[in-house]
Amino acid sequence: IPADNSFATNLVNYAGAEYRLFAQPVRFTLPSGGSAAPSVFEWILCGLVKSDRFRSETLAVNYTVLVLFILLGLLSILSWPFLDVCFLGQRGSLKAATVVLLACSTLAMSGLLALLVLDLCAYDETKDKLDAELQAFAGSLRQNLHEELAAIASQSDLLNERFEQVGPATNRTHLLDEPALVAWSGTANDPYPYFQMAAWNDRRGNQLVKWTVKGETTRMLNVAHRPYFRAIAEGRPWTLQTSNGPVRFCMEPLYSLNTGENLVMFGATPRQDSNVVATLDVRLLSLAKPVLPAGYGFCVVDGSGNVLFHSDDRRDLRENFFEECNQDPKLRAAVLGRVTGQFDSYYARRLYSFYATPIDDLPWSLIVFRDAQILGTAHVEMVTLAVLLFLHYGLALALVYIAAHLIGGRRCAAWLWPNEKRPGTYALLALVHLVLALAFGAVIVHSDSAEAIVASALVFPVLGLLLTMVLLAAWRRKPGWLEAIVRLRRWRYSYRVGYVVSMSLLLVLVSVLPMMAFFKVAFDSELRLLARQAQLQLSADLES
């Protein structure tokens, strides 16, 4: 600790691991009474964070921003040859090396631009699908909870009827061994035989009778201080709409005063006796440790943000969701206003996508969320794999061109320059490139085989490049019949249009479409990896 008692941080080794220690002196004064001087205490409040976690969270960057920054940086580097040509001047000479750099930069820039557009579109589409799944997940949870509450209400009515029929009001144990009280096996089962204890209380909160599925009942308590009991006793119950009509009830998750267990108390006034409050001790199966996909979670909160139920039951009744989300205004507005909202926010220092919705017939809100960083990491890996495949493809394409140049000599470079005597050749090349591009695109769209897509990414571009060099090099000296037909039309600028169209289609064929193919391969590969990871996580959750 510094001499001036200020905040300090140090690296320490604890239990064989390196931690970053945060220490803050705390001074407080307590009166001693009488004329004695007050007592001054100095404590040091310390916190430990693993150094690798601290480092990773400090250097964390949004994945979308990272990908955009890298791609834009590469595009800036690749634009250097174009700037060199722009500032060449009238007396400058265009060297062969500069032409090669321009061609390579054009191919790389068009591929990266295609990758940028593909990644943004795929990211938005995937995010929309995951958000739709999040909404469906929330709807499923709400429906299951409503059906479970309706079953609990029906079970409470049945127990009240049987309580009146069995005679003297005495405590009972091993209810599952008495089919006349709880029917849980056979053809006519009770609607909800999964409760642990039923109790009947007077209007002052004194527990009178207990029925339990266990071997013994717990001691009698007074529950008048419980919010659920006060709401019923004071005439402020909730109303549950069921197929059998409305049910007036109240419910509260709590820790048992007898056992310390985390329970849910369902209370209602029996139709048979309005001077009694009947309660059921249940564990809501729809909210208790459900098996969820990797990265997904949910919680049920009250109007103050207190977590009543959580997919991680260690957080039940121990966490305030508003505080863990840094008092996010969108979250607070959705919960307090009881409206549906979908947004991204940080929860426990990690970015999540949230979907908040009010729960029908309950003063609570359901919040489902998924880890947004999983999608970001997946897209970074997709982009990386696509770029690596494109680099290998570029090397293979360069080797093909070098081999053709060595075989054909300088004639193979004639296609780089527009020739006013070649409008027919350019028209034929544009048609050939269009056919090859359409065939290549059909393979990308309809094929599910990564091997077939990668093979097509090598065959079609190489074929288009070789046909371009062969046709232009073979018809270099005297024009053919295509040129004669074009001349009859007396179109003065046809060669320029033909050159631009044919070269543009060639660029699409050898740069844009291969990048689309590699991105699809990377996308499908990453989806398979995510699916396998989710299956492993699901299997581990089921085994636990």
C-alpha positions as CSV (number, residue, x, y, z in Angstrom):
1,I,0.0,0.0,0.0
2,P,1.4,3.4,-0.9
3,A,2.4,5.8,1.9
4,D,-0.5,8.1,1.1
5,N,-3.0,5.3,1.6
6,S,-4.2,5.4,-2.0
7,F,-5.5,2.7,-4.3
8,A,-2.8,0.1,-5.3
9,T,-2.6,-2.9,-7.5
10,N,0.1,-5.6,-7.6
11,L,0.8,-9.0,-9.1
12,V,0.8,-11.8,-6.6
13,N,1.0,-15.6,-6.7
14,Y,-1.7,-17.4,-4.8
15,A,-2.3,-21.2,-4.8
16,G,0.1,-21.6,-7.8
17,A,-1.7,-19.1,-10.0
18,E,-0.9,-15.5,-10.8
19,Y,-3.4,-12.9,-9.7
20,R,-3.7,-9.2,-9.8
21,L,-4.4,-7.8,-6.3
22,F,-6.5,-4.7,-5.9
23,A,-6.1,-3.0,-2.5
24,Q,-8.0,0.0,-1.1
25,P,-7.5,1.3,2.4
26,V,-10.7,1.9,4.3
27,R,-10.7,4.1,7.5
28,F,-13.7,4.4,9.8
29,T,-14.2,5.9,13.2
30,L,-16.3,4.5,16.1
31,P,-17.3,6.6,19.1
32,S,-15.9,5.2,22.4
33,G,-18.5,6.9,24.6
34,G,-18.0,9.5,27.3
35,S,-15.0,11.7,27.0
36,A,-12.7,9.1,25.5
37,A,-11.3,9.7,22.1
38,P,-13.1,7.8,19.3
39,S,-11.5,4.7,18.0
40,V,-10.0,4.8,14.5
41,F,-9.8,1.6,12.5
42,E,-7.9,1.1,9.3
43,W,-8.8,-1.9,7.1
44,I,-7.6,-2.9,3.7
45,L,-10.3,-4.0,1.2
46,C,-8.7,-6.4,-1.3
47,G,-9.9,-8.1,-4.5
48,L,-8.2,-10.8,-6.6
49,V,-8.6,-11.3,-10.3
50,K,-6.6,-13.8,-12.3
51,S,-4.1,-12.0,-14.3
52,D,-4.9,-13.8,-17.6
53,R,-8.6,-13.0,-17.3
54,F,-7.7,-9.3,-16.4
55,R,-5.5,-9.1,-19.5
56,S,-8.0,-10.7,-21.9
57,E,-10.9,-8.5,-20.7
58,T,-8.7,-5.4,-20.8
59,L,-7.6,-6.1,-24.4
60,A,-11.1,-7.3,-25.5
61,V,-12.3,-5.7,-28.7
62,N,-15.7,-6.1,-30.4
63,Y,-15.2,-8.8,-33.0
64,T,-17.2,-7.0,-35.8
65,V,-15.1,-3.9,-35.3
66,L,-11.9,-6.0,-35.3
67,V,-12.8,-7.7,-38.6
68,L,-13.8,-4.4,-40.2
69,F,-10.6,-2.8,-39.1
70,I,-8.4,-5.6,-40.4
71,L,-10.2,-5.7,-43.8
72,L,-10.1,-1.9,-44.2
73,G,-6.4,-1.9,-43.3
74,L,-5.7,-4.6,-46.0
75,L,-7.7,-2.6,-48.5
76,S,-5.7,0.5,-47.7
77,I,-2.4,-1.4,-48.2
78,L,-3.6,-2.9,-51.5
79,S,-4.7,0.5,-52.8
80,W,-1.0,1.7,-52.9
81,P,-0.3,0.6,-56.5
82,F,-3.3,2.6,-57.7
83,L,-2.0,5.7,-55.9
84,D,1.4,5.1,-57.4
85,V,-0.2,5.1,-60.9
86,C,-2.3,8.2,-60.2
87,F,0.8,10.2,-59.3
88,L,2.9,8.8,-62.1
89,G,2.7,12.0,-64.2
90,Q,3.0,12.4,-68.0
91,R,6.7,11.6,-68.2
92,G,6.5,8.5,-66.0
93,S,6.8,5.1,-67.5
94,L,4.5,2.2,-66.6
95,K,6.7,-0.7,-65.7
96,A,5.8,-4.3,-66.0
97,A,6.2,-4.8,-62.3
98,T,3.7,-2.0,-61.7
99,V,1.2,-3.7,-64.0
100,V,1.6,-7.0,-62.1
101,L,1.0,-5.2,-58.8
102,L,-2.1,-3.5,-60.2
103,A,-3.5,-6.8,-61.4
104,C,-2.8,-8.5,-58.0
105,S,-4.2,-5.6,-56.0
106,T,-7.3,-5.5,-58.2
107,L,-7.9,-9.2,-57.6
108,A,-7.2,-9.0,-53.9
109,M,-9.3,-5.9,-53.3
110,S,-12.3,-7.2,-55.1
111,G,-12.0,-10.4,-53.1
112,L,-11.7,-8.6,-49.8
113,L,-14.6,-6.3,-50.7
114,A,-16.7,-9.3,-51.5
115,L,-15.6,-10.9,-48.2
116,L,-16.6,-7.7,-46.3
117,V,-20.1,-7.7,-47.9
118,L,-20.6,-11.4,-47.4
119,D,-19.5,-11.3,-43.7
120,L,-21.8,-8.3,-42.9
121,C,-24.7,-10.0,-44.6
122,A,-24.0,-13.4,-43.1
123,Y,-23.5,-11.8,-39.6
124,D,-26.8,-9.9,-39.8
125,E,-28.7,-12.9,-41.1
126,T,-27.3,-15.3,-38.5
127,K,-28.0,-12.7,-35.7
128,D,-31.6,-12.4,-36.9
129,K,-32.0,-16.1,-36.9
130,L,-30.5,-16.4,-33.4
131,D,-32.7,-13.5,-32.2
132,A,-35.8,-15.3,-33.6
133,E,-34.7,-18.5,-31.8
134,L,-34.3,-16.4,-28.6
135,Q,-37.9,-15.2,-28.9
136,A,-39.1,-18.8,-29.6
137,F,-37.2,-19.9,-26.5
138,A,-38.9,-17.3,-24.4
139,G,-42.3,-18.2,-25.7
140,S,-41.7,-21.9,-24.9
141,L,-40.6,-21.0,-21.3
142,R,-43.7,-18.8,-20.8
143,Q,-46.0,-21.5,-22.1
144,N,-44.5,-24.2,-20.0
145,L,-44.6,-22.1,-16.9
146,H,-48.3,-21.2,-17.5
147,E,-49.2,-24.8,-18.0
148,E,-47.3,-25.9,-14.9
149,L,-49.0,-23.2,-12.8
150,A,-52.4,-24.4,-14.1
151,A,-51.5,-28.0,-13.1
152,I,-50.4,-26.8,-9.6
153,A,-53.7,-25.0,-9.1
154,S,-55.6,-28.1,-10.1
155,Q,-53.5,-30.2,-7.8
156,S,-54.2,-27.7,-4.9
157,D,-57.9,-28.0,-5.5
158,L,-57.7,-31.8,-5.4
159,L,-55.8,-31.8,-2.2
160,N,-58.3,-29.5,-0.6
161,E,-61.1,-31.8,-1.6
162,R,-59.3,-34.8,-0.2
163,F,-58.4,-32.9,2.9
164,E,-62.1,-32.5,3.6
165,Q,-62.8,-36.2,2.8
166,V,-60.2,-38.0,4.9
167,G,-61.6,-37.0,8.2
168,P,-59.6,-35.6,11.1
169,A,-57.0,-33.0,10.2
170,T,-53.8,-34.7,11.0
171,N,-50.3,-34.6,9.6
172,R,-49.5,-37.2,7.0
173,T,-46.2,-38.5,5.5
174,H,-45.4,-40.8,2.6
175,L,-48.2,-39.4,0.5
176,L,-47.0,-41.2,-2.6
177,D,-47.8,-44.5,-0.9
178,E,-51.4,-43.5,-0.5
179,P,-53.1,-43.4,-3.9
180,A,-56.3,-42.1,-2.3
181,L,-54.4,-38.9,-1.5
182,V,-51.9,-38.6,-4.4
183,A,-52.2,-40.6,-7.5
184,W,-48.9,-40.6,-9.4
185,S,-48.8,-44.0,-11.1
186,G,-51.4,-45.5,-13.3
187,T,-53.8,-44.3,-15.9
188,A,-55.5,-41.6,-13.9
189,N,-52.6,-39.5,-12.4
190,D,-53.0,-36.3,-10.5
191,P,-52.2,-33.2,-12.6
192,Y,-49.1,-32.3,-10.5
193,P,-47.9,-35.0,-8.1
194,Y,-44.4,-33.4,-8.0
195,F,-44.9,-31.3,-4.9
196,Q,-43.0,-32.0,-1.7
197,M,-45.4,-30.7,1.0
198,A,-48.9,-29.3,1.4
199,A,-49.8,-27.1,4.4
200,W,-53.0,-25.5,5.6
201,N,-52.7,-22.3,7.6
202,D,-55.1,-20.1,9.5
203,R,-55.6,-16.4,8.5
204,R,-53.0,-15.4,11.1
205,G,-50.3,-17.4,9.4
206,N,-50.1,-20.3,11.8
207,Q,-49.4,-23.7,10.1
208,L,-52.1,-26.2,11.2
209,V,-51.7,-29.3,9.2
210,K,-48.9,-30.6,6.9
211,W,-48.9,-33.4,4.3
212,T,-45.6,-34.4,2.9
213,V,-44.1,-37.0,0.5
214,K,-41.2,-37.4,2.8
215,G,-40.8,-39.6,5.9
216,E,-41.5,-36.8,8.4
217,T,-43.0,-33.3,8.5
218,T,-41.1,-30.2,9.5
219,R,-41.9,-28.2,12.5
220,M,-44.9,-25.8,12.5
221,L,-44.1,-22.2,11.8
222,N,-45.9,-18.8,11.5
223,V,-45.7,-17.6,7.9
224,A,-47.6,-14.3,8.4
225,H,-44.5,-12.3,7.5
226,R,-44.1,-13.9,4.1
227,P,-45.2,-11.7,1.2
228,Y,-47.2,-14.4,-0.6
229,F,-49.2,-15.0,2.6
230,R,-49.8,-11.3,3.3
231,A,-51.0,-10.8,-0.3
232,I,-53.7,-13.6,0.1
233,A,-54.7,-12.6,3.7
234,E,-55.1,-8.9,2.7
235,G,-57.1,-9.7,-0.4
236,R,-54.4,-8.9,-3.0
237,P,-53.9,-12.2,-4.8
238,W,-52.9,-12.7,-8.4
239,T,-55.3,-14.1,-11.0
240,L,-54.3,-17.1,-13.2
241,Q,-56.4,-17.6,-16.3
242,T,-56.9,-21.3,-16.9
243,S,-59.2,-23.5,-19.0
244,N,-61.2,-24.2,-15.8
245,G,-61.7,-20.5,-15.0
246,P,-59.7,-17.9,-13.2
247,V,-57.6,-19.0,-10.1
248,R,-56.8,-16.5,-7.4
249,F,-53.4,-17.3,-5.9
250,C,-50.0,-16.0,-5.0
251,M,-46.5,-17.5,-5.3
252,E,-43.1,-16.7,-3.9
253,P,-39.6,-18.3,-4.2
254,L,-37.9,-18.4,-0.9
255,Y,-35.5,-20.2,1.4
256,S,-37.2,-22.5,3.9
257,L,-36.9,-21.5,7.5
258,N,-36.8,-25.2,8.5
259,T,-34.4,-26.7,5.9
260,G,-32.8,-23.8,4.2
261,E,-33.8,-25.2,0.8
262,N,-34.7,-22.9,-2.1
263,L,-38.4,-23.6,-2.6
264,V,-41.4,-22.1,-4.3
265,M,-44.6,-21.6,-2.2
266,F,-47.9,-21.6,-4.1
267,G,-50.7,-20.3,-1.9
268,A,-54.5,-20.0,-2.5
269,T,-57.7,-19.9,-0.5
270,P,-59.7,-23.1,-0.8
271,R,-63.2,-23.0,-2.0
272,Q,-64.2,-25.2,0.9
273,D,-63.1,-22.9,3.6
274,S,-62.3,-19.2,3.2
275,N,-60.7,-19.0,6.7
276,V,-57.8,-21.2,5.6
277,V,-54.9,-20.6,3.3
278,A,-53.6,-23.7,1.5
279,T,-50.0,-23.8,0.3
280,L,-48.0,-26.2,-1.8
281,D,-44.2,-26.5,-1.6
282,V,-43.1,-27.1,-5.2
283,R,-40.0,-26.9,-7.5
284,L,-41.1,-25.3,-10.8
285,L,-39.9,-28.0,-13.2
286,S,-40.1,-25.6,-16.1
287,L,-37.6,-23.3,-14.5
288,A,-35.5,-25.7,-12.5
289,K,-32.1,-26.6,-14.1
290,P,-33.4,-27.0,-17.7
291,V,-30.9,-28.3,-20.3
292,L,-30.1,-25.4,-22.6
293,P,-27.9,-24.9,-25.7
294,A,-24.4,-23.7,-25.1
295,G,-24.3,-19.9,-24.4
296,Y,-28.0,-19.6,-23.6
297,G,-29.6,-18.7,-20.3
298,F,-32.7,-17.1,-18.7
299,C,-33.9,-15.5,-15.5
300,V,-37.2,-14.4,-14.0
301,V,-37.0,-11.0,-12.2
302,D,-39.4,-8.9,-10.2
303,G,-40.0,-5.2,-10.8
304,S,-36.8,-4.3,-8.8
305,G,-34.6,-6.5,-10.9
306,N,-34.2,-9.2,-8.2
307,V,-33.5,-12.6,-9.7
308,L,-36.2,-15.0,-8.6
309,F,-35.2,-17.9,-10.9
310,H,-32.1,-18.3,-13.0
311,S,-30.8,-21.0,-15.4
312,D,-27.8,-21.1,-13.0
313,D,-29.7,-21.8,-9.8
314,R,-26.8,-20.6,-7.7
315,R,-27.9,-17.1,-8.6
316,D,-31.5,-17.6,-7.4
317,L,-32.6,-14.9,-4.9
318,R,-28.9,-13.7,-4.6
319,E,-28.5,-11.4,-7.6
320,N,-29.9,-8.1,-8.8
321,F,-30.0,-8.3,-12.6
322,F,-30.1,-4.5,-13.0
323,E,-26.9,-4.1,-11.1
324,E,-25.2,-7.0,-13.0
325,C,-26.1,-5.2,-16.3
326,N,-24.9,-1.8,-15.1
327,Q,-28.4,-0.4,-14.8
328,D,-29.0,-0.8,-18.6
329,P,-31.8,1.7,-19.4
330,K,-33.3,-0.6,-22.1
331,L,-33.5,-3.5,-19.7
332,R,-35.0,-1.3,-16.9
333,A,-37.6,0.2,-19.3
334,A,-38.6,-3.3,-20.5
335,V,-39.1,-4.7,-17.0
336,L,-40.6,-1.6,-15.3
337,G,-42.9,-0.8,-18.3
338,R,-43.8,-4.5,-18.7
339,V,-43.1,-4.4,-22.4
340,T,-41.2,-6.7,-24.8
341,G,-37.7,-5.6,-25.8
342,Q,-34.7,-7.0,-27.6
343,F,-31.3,-5.5,-27.2
344,D,-27.6,-6.2,-26.6
345,S,-26.0,-5.4,-23.3
346,Y,-23.2,-6.5,-20.9
347,Y,-24.0,-9.0,-18.2
348,A,-21.3,-9.9,-15.8
349,R,-18.7,-8.1,-18.0
350,R,-19.7,-10.1,-21.1
351,L,-21.7,-9.1,-24.1
352,Y,-25.1,-10.8,-24.4
353,S,-28.2,-10.5,-26.6
354,F,-31.3,-10.1,-24.5
355,Y,-35.0,-10.7,-25.0
356,A,-37.2,-9.4,-22.2
357,T,-40.9,-10.0,-22.0
358,P,-43.6,-9.8,-19.2
359,I,-45.1,-13.0,-17.9
360,D,-48.8,-13.3,-18.2
361,D,-50.8,-13.3,-15.0
362,L,-47.6,-12.7,-12.9
363,P,-46.0,-9.4,-11.9
364,W,-42.6,-10.8,-13.1
365,S,-40.6,-10.5,-16.3
366,L,-38.8,-13.2,-18.2
367,I,-35.4,-12.4,-19.6
368,V,-33.7,-14.9,-22.0
369,F,-30.2,-14.2,-23.3
370,R,-27.4,-15.7,-25.3
371,D,-23.7,-15.1,-25.4
372,A,-23.1,-12.7,-28.3
373,Q,-19.4,-13.3,-28.3
374,I,-19.8,-16.8,-29.5
375,L,-21.2,-15.5,-32.8
376,G,-18.5,-12.9,-33.0
377,T,-15.7,-15.5,-32.5
378,A,-17.3,-17.8,-35.1
379,H,-17.3,-15.0,-37.7
380,V,-13.7,-14.1,-37.0
381,E,-12.8,-17.7,-37.6
382,M,-14.9,-17.8,-40.7
383,V,-13.2,-14.7,-42.1
384,T,-9.7,-16.1,-41.2
385,L,-10.4,-19.4,-42.9
386,A,-11.8,-17.7,-46.0
387,V,-8.8,-15.4,-46.3
388,L,-6.4,-18.4,-45.9
389,L,-8.2,-20.3,-48.6
390,F,-8.2,-17.3,-50.9
391,L,-4.4,-16.8,-50.4
392,H,-3.7,-20.4,-51.3
393,Y,-6.0,-20.0,-54.3
394,G,-4.1,-16.8,-55.4
395,L,-0.8,-18.6,-55.2
396,A,-2.2,-21.4,-57.4
397,L,-3.6,-18.9,-59.9
398,A,-0.3,-17.1,-60.0
399,L,1.5,-20.4,-60.8
400,V,-0.9,-21.1,-63.6
401,Y,-0.4,-17.6,-65.1
402,I,3.4,-17.9,-64.8
403,A,3.4,-21.3,-66.5
404,A,1.2,-19.9,-69.3
405,H,3.5,-16.9,-69.7
406,L,6.6,-19.1,-69.9
407,I,4.9,-21.3,-72.6
408,G,3.3,-18.6,-74.6
409,G,5.8,-15.9,-74.2
410,R,4.9,-12.2,-74.4
411,R,1.8,-13.0,-76.5
412,C,0.0,-14.0,-73.3
413,A,0.3,-10.5,-72.0
414,A,-1.6,-9.0,-74.9
415,W,-5.0,-9.4,-73.2
416,L,-4.0,-6.8,-70.6
417,W,-4.4,-3.9,-73.0
418,P,-7.6,-3.0,-75.0
419,N,-7.4,-3.3,-78.7
420,E,-9.7,-1.5,-81.0
421,K,-9.4,-4.3,-83.6
422,R,-10.8,-6.9,-81.1
423,P,-14.4,-6.0,-80.4
424,G,-15.7,-9.4,-81.6
425,T,-13.1,-11.3,-79.4
426,Y,-14.2,-9.2,-76.4
427,A,-17.9,-10.1,-77.1
428,L,-17.0,-13.8,-77.3
429,L,-15.0,-13.6,-74.1
430,A,-17.8,-11.8,-72.3
431,L,-20.2,-14.6,-73.3
432,V,-17.7,-17.3,-72.2
433,H,-17.0,-15.6,-68.9
434,L,-20.7,-15.2,-68.2
435,V,-21.4,-18.9,-68.9
436,L,-18.5,-19.9,-66.6
437,A,-19.6,-17.5,-63.9
438,L,-23.2,-18.8,-64.0
439,A,-22.0,-22.4,-63.8
440,F,-19.7,-21.6,-61.0
441,G,-22.4,-19.7,-59.1
442,A,-24.8,-22.7,-59.5
443,V,-22.2,-25.0,-57.9
444,I,-21.7,-22.6,-55.0
445,V,-25.5,-22.2,-54.4
446,H,-26.6,-25.8,-54.8
447,S,-23.7,-27.9,-53.7
448,D,-23.3,-28.9,-50.1
449,S,-19.9,-30.6,-50.6
450,A,-16.9,-28.6,-49.5
451,E,-14.6,-30.6,-51.8
452,A,-16.8,-29.9,-54.9
453,I,-17.0,-26.2,-54.1
454,V,-13.2,-25.9,-53.6
455,A,-12.5,-27.9,-56.8
456,S,-14.9,-25.6,-58.7
457,A,-13.1,-22.6,-57.3
458,L,-9.9,-23.9,-59.0
459,V,-11.3,-25.2,-62.2
460,F,-13.7,-22.4,-63.4
461,P,-11.4,-19.4,-62.8
462,V,-8.3,-21.2,-64.2
463,L,-10.3,-22.2,-67.3
464,G,-11.6,-18.7,-67.8
465,L,-8.1,-17.2,-67.4
466,L,-6.6,-19.7,-69.8
467,L,-9.3,-19.2,-72.4
468,T,-8.8,-15.4,-72.2
469,M,-5.1,-15.7,-72.8
470,V,-5.4,-18.2,-75.5
471,L,-8.1,-16.4,-77.5
472,L,-6.5,-13.0,-77.3
473,A,-3.0,-14.4,-78.0
474,A,-4.2,-16.6,-80.9
475,W,-6.1,-13.8,-82.7
476,R,-3.5,-11.1,-82.0
477,R,-2.4,-10.5,-85.6
478,K,-5.4,-10.5,-87.9
479,P,-9.0,-10.1,-87.0
480,G,-11.4,-12.9,-87.3
481,W,-15.0,-13.1,-88.5
482,L,-16.3,-11.8,-85.3
483,E,-14.4,-8.5,-85.8
484,A,-15.8,-8.3,-89.4
485,I,-19.4,-8.7,-88.1
486,V,-18.9,-6.0,-85.5
487,R,-17.4,-3.6,-88.1
488,L,-20.6,-4.0,-90.2
489,R,-22.5,-2.4,-87.3
490,R,-20.2,0.6,-87.5
491,W,-20.2,0.9,-83.7
492,R,-17.1,3.0,-83.0
493,Y,-16.8,2.4,-79.3
494,S,-17.8,-1.3,-79.2
495,Y,-14.3,-2.5,-78.4
496,R,-14.2,-0.4,-75.3
497,V,-17.5,-1.7,-74.0
498,G,-16.6,-5.2,-74.9
499,Y,-13.2,-4.9,-73.1
500,V,-14.7,-3.5,-69.9
501,V,-17.5,-6.1,-69.8
502,S,-15.3,-9.0,-70.5
503,M,-12.6,-8.0,-68.1
504,S,-15.2,-7.2,-65.4
505,L,-16.8,-10.6,-65.8
506,L,-13.3,-12.2,-65.7
507,L,-12.7,-10.3,-62.4
508,V,-15.9,-11.7,-61.0
509,L,-14.9,-15.2,-62.2
510,V,-11.4,-15.2,-60.8
511,S,-11.9,-13.1,-57.6
512,V,-15.4,-12.5,-56.4
513,L,-16.9,-15.9,-57.0
514,P,-13.9,-17.8,-55.5
515,M,-14.2,-15.7,-52.4
516,M,-17.9,-16.5,-52.2
517,A,-17.0,-20.2,-52.5
518,F,-14.4,-20.1,-49.8
519,F,-16.7,-18.1,-47.5
520,K,-19.4,-20.7,-47.9
521,V,-17.0,-23.5,-47.1
522,A,-15.7,-21.6,-44.0
523,F,-19.3,-20.7,-43.0
524,D,-20.5,-24.3,-43.2
525,S,-17.4,-25.6,-41.4
526,E,-17.9,-23.2,-38.6
527,L,-21.5,-24.1,-38.2
528,R,-20.7,-27.7,-38.0
529,L,-18.1,-27.0,-35.3
530,L,-20.6,-24.9,-33.3
531,A,-23.2,-27.7,-33.6
532,R,-20.7,-30.3,-32.3
533,Q,-19.8,-28.1,-29.4
534,A,-23.4,-27.6,-28.6
535,Q,-24.0,-31.4,-28.7
536,L,-21.0,-32.0,-26.4
537,Q,-22.3,-29.4,-24.0
538,L,-25.8,-30.8,-24.1
539,S,-24.4,-34.3,-23.4
540,A,-22.4,-33.1,-20.5
541,D,-25.4,-31.3,-19.0
542,L,-27.6,-34.4,-19.4
543,E,-25.0,-36.5,-17.7
544,S,-24.6,-34.1,-14.8
